[in-house]
Amino acid sequence: MANLAENAIKTTDIPRFRRGFRFQWEPAQSGHVLLYPEGMVKLNESAGAILGEIDGQRCVQDIVAELEAAFPQTGALEADVIEFLDHARQQHWIELS
């Protein structure tokens, strides 16, 4: 279990897209997508909202605060954001510093 804890995303981590990945709105898909050399991932609204906050400068805590301000009716979002960012990291879409 120690290995899982060491790899856990922390609120002080700064996510950024991996080289070759580009996040954008795609009118043909009517949604946000993540483009990479081998293809494209169509994102749902929640994933698009989270990835849209990644700028390579702000930490997870700042991203969560921005999302909670934008979507106040949803309540505390930290656990959901971290869970999604962990998924995005496992898919090799993002990396953390």
Residue frames as qw, qx, qy, qz and C-alpha x, y, z in Angstrom:
[[0.000, 0.882, 0.472, 0.000, 0.00, 0.00, 0.00],
 [0.355, -0.678, 0.081, 0.638, 2.92, 2.38, 0.55],
 [0.341, 0.020, 0.577, 0.742, 3.58, 2.42, -3.17],
 [0.049, 0.703, 0.630, 0.326, 0.01, 3.58, -3.87],
 [0.279, -0.878, -0.242, 0.303, 0.35, 6.38, -1.32],
 [0.427, -0.426, 0.311, 0.734, 3.64, 7.51, -2.86],
 [0.203, 0.191, 0.648, 0.709, 1.97, 7.75, -6.29],
 [0.027, 0.748, 0.642, -0.167, -1.17, 9.48, -5.02],
 [0.218, 0.613, 0.203, 0.732, -1.96, 12.86, -6.51],
 [0.332, -0.447, -0.450, 0.699, -1.44, 15.66, -4.03],
 [0.137, 0.910, 0.382, -0.090, -3.24, 19.01, -4.03],
 [0.208, -0.814, 0.266, 0.473, 0.15, 20.70, -4.46],
 [0.576, 0.046, 0.653, 0.489, 0.93, 18.80, -7.70],
 [0.281, 0.612, -0.139, -0.726, 0.87, 20.81, -10.92],
 [0.710, 0.293, 0.631, 0.109, -0.71, 18.92, -13.83],
 [0.210, 0.626, -0.358, -0.660, 0.23, 19.62, -17.44],
 [0.890, 0.391, 0.063, -0.226, -0.55, 17.95, -20.71],
 [0.732, -0.243, 0.493, 0.403, 2.05, 15.54, -21.95],
 [0.006, 0.495, -0.496, -0.714, 3.99, 16.48, -25.03],
 [0.071, -0.032, -0.849, -0.522, 1.96, 15.83, -28.16],
 [0.059, -0.575, -0.810, 0.100, -1.42, 16.21, -26.43],
 [0.036, -0.110, -0.073, -0.991, -3.69, 19.18, -27.14],
 [0.081, 0.523, 0.762, -0.372, -6.98, 20.04, -25.46],
 [0.094, 0.077, -0.251, -0.960, -9.53, 21.94, -27.54],
 [0.566, 0.403, 0.439, -0.570, -13.18, 22.50, -28.39],
 [0.146, -0.040, 0.824, 0.546, -14.15, 20.53, -31.48],
 [0.496, 0.218, 0.045, -0.839, -17.29, 21.89, -33.19],
 [0.577, 0.147, -0.684, -0.421, -17.71, 18.70, -35.26],
 [0.410, -0.116, -0.872, 0.242, -17.87, 16.71, -32.01],
 [0.395, -0.710, -0.214, -0.542, -19.91, 19.36, -30.17],
 [0.762, -0.645, -0.032, 0.040, -17.56, 19.01, -27.25],
 [0.144, -0.825, 0.545, 0.047, -14.05, 19.16, -25.92],
 [0.967, 0.198, -0.135, 0.081, -11.50, 16.68, -27.20],
 [0.476, -0.694, 0.476, 0.256, -7.97, 15.69, -26.42],
 [0.766, 0.615, -0.178, -0.055, -5.91, 15.37, -29.59],
 [0.535, -0.578, 0.572, 0.228, -2.71, 13.35, -29.82],
 [0.127, 0.489, -0.684, -0.526, -0.65, 12.01, -32.73],
 [0.029, 0.032, 0.987, 0.158, -2.45, 8.64, -32.83],
 [0.160, -0.528, -0.785, -0.282, -5.97, 9.96, -32.50],
 [0.232, -0.405, 0.053, -0.883, -8.51, 11.79, -30.42],
 [0.186, -0.328, -0.857, 0.351, -10.45, 11.32, -27.18],
 [0.267, -0.572, -0.314, -0.709, -13.92, 12.89, -27.01],
 [0.168, 0.012, -0.687, 0.707, -14.44, 14.14, -23.47],
 [0.226, -0.701, -0.672, -0.076, -17.62, 14.37, -21.46],
 [0.072, -0.884, -0.103, -0.450, -18.61, 17.71, -19.94],
 [0.670, -0.735, 0.085, 0.060, -16.98, 17.03, -16.55],
 [0.807, -0.090, 0.227, 0.539, -13.70, 15.88, -18.08],
 [0.391, 0.639, 0.218, 0.625, -13.70, 18.93, -20.35],
 [0.300, -0.915, -0.047, -0.266, -14.26, 21.25, -17.39],
 [0.756, -0.575, 0.184, 0.254, -11.37, 19.73, -15.43],
 [0.729, 0.093, 0.303, 0.606, -8.91, 19.54, -18.32],
 [0.232, 0.821, 0.235, 0.465, -9.87, 23.06, -19.36],
 [0.408, -0.909, 0.069, -0.050, -8.37, 24.34, -16.10],
 [0.829, -0.253, 0.207, 0.453, -4.95, 22.75, -16.71],
 [0.333, 0.937, -0.091, 0.054, -2.41, 25.38, -17.70],
 [0.803, 0.226, -0.298, 0.464, 0.84, 23.86, -16.40],
 [0.127, 0.509, -0.320, 0.789, 1.08, 26.65, -13.80],
 [0.558, -0.438, 0.202, -0.675, -1.69, 26.03, -11.28],
 [0.021, -0.178, 0.954, -0.242, -1.71, 23.24, -8.74],
 [0.267, -0.351, -0.876, -0.196, -4.55, 20.79, -8.19],
 [0.153, -0.528, -0.595, 0.587, -5.80, 22.80, -5.20],
 [0.097, 0.381, -0.095, -0.914, -6.13, 25.93, -7.39],
 [0.254, -0.047, -0.753, -0.605, -7.93, 23.95, -10.10],
 [0.237, -0.447, -0.852, 0.138, -10.37, 22.54, -7.55],
 [0.054, -0.515, -0.361, 0.775, -11.04, 26.04, -6.16],
 [0.171, 0.226, -0.391, -0.876, -11.72, 27.37, -9.66],
 [0.306, -0.197, -0.846, -0.389, -14.14, 24.53, -10.42],
 [0.208, -0.493, -0.753, 0.382, -15.93, 24.89, -7.08],
 [0.054, 0.441, 0.113, -0.888, -16.41, 28.60, -7.81],
 [0.267, 0.136, -0.576, -0.761, -17.74, 27.82, -11.30],
 [0.581, -0.232, -0.699, -0.347, -20.01, 25.00, -10.12],
 [0.164, -0.341, 0.581, -0.720, -21.02, 25.96, -6.54],
 [0.792, -0.134, 0.024, -0.595, -24.14, 23.81, -6.54],
 [0.838, 0.167, -0.519, -0.026, -22.08, 20.62, -6.76],
 [0.740, -0.663, 0.107, -0.030, -20.33, 21.02, -3.41],
 [0.401, -0.675, 0.578, 0.222, -16.85, 19.76, -2.62],
 [0.819, 0.533, -0.134, -0.164, -15.18, 18.54, -5.79],
 [0.110, -0.742, 0.661, 0.033, -11.66, 17.74, -4.61],
 [0.618, -0.151, 0.771, -0.023, -12.04, 13.95, -4.46],
 [0.734, 0.559, 0.380, -0.072, -13.72, 13.80, -7.89],
 [0.348, 0.891, -0.282, -0.076, -11.11, 16.04, -9.51],
 [0.263, -0.609, 0.748, 0.021, -8.24, 14.04, -8.03],
 [0.726, 0.102, 0.678, -0.054, -9.85, 10.78, -9.13],
 [0.674, 0.719, 0.163, -0.048, -10.22, 12.06, -12.69],
 [0.148, 0.872, -0.466, -0.040, -6.67, 13.47, -12.79],
 [0.513, -0.379, 0.770, 0.014, -5.37, 10.11, -11.60],
 [0.761, 0.399, 0.511, -0.018, -7.26, 8.45, -14.47],
 [0.462, 0.881, -0.088, -0.043, -5.86, 11.02, -16.93],
 [0.163, -0.741, 0.650, 0.046, -2.35, 10.31, -15.63],
 [0.663, -0.089, 0.743, 0.009, -2.85, 6.55, -16.01],
 [0.694, 0.626, 0.355, 0.008, -4.00, 7.17, -19.61],
 [0.599, -0.127, 0.237, 0.755, -0.78, 9.18, -20.14],
 [0.196, 0.837, 0.370, 0.351, -2.71, 12.34, -21.04],
 [0.157, -0.930, 0.149, -0.297, -1.10, 14.42, -18.28],
 [0.702, 0.032, -0.487, 0.518, 1.96, 14.43, -16.08],
 [0.444, -0.874, -0.193, -0.042, 2.52, 16.06, -12.71],
 [0.517, 0.397, -0.361, 0.667, 5.27, 18.20, -11.29]]
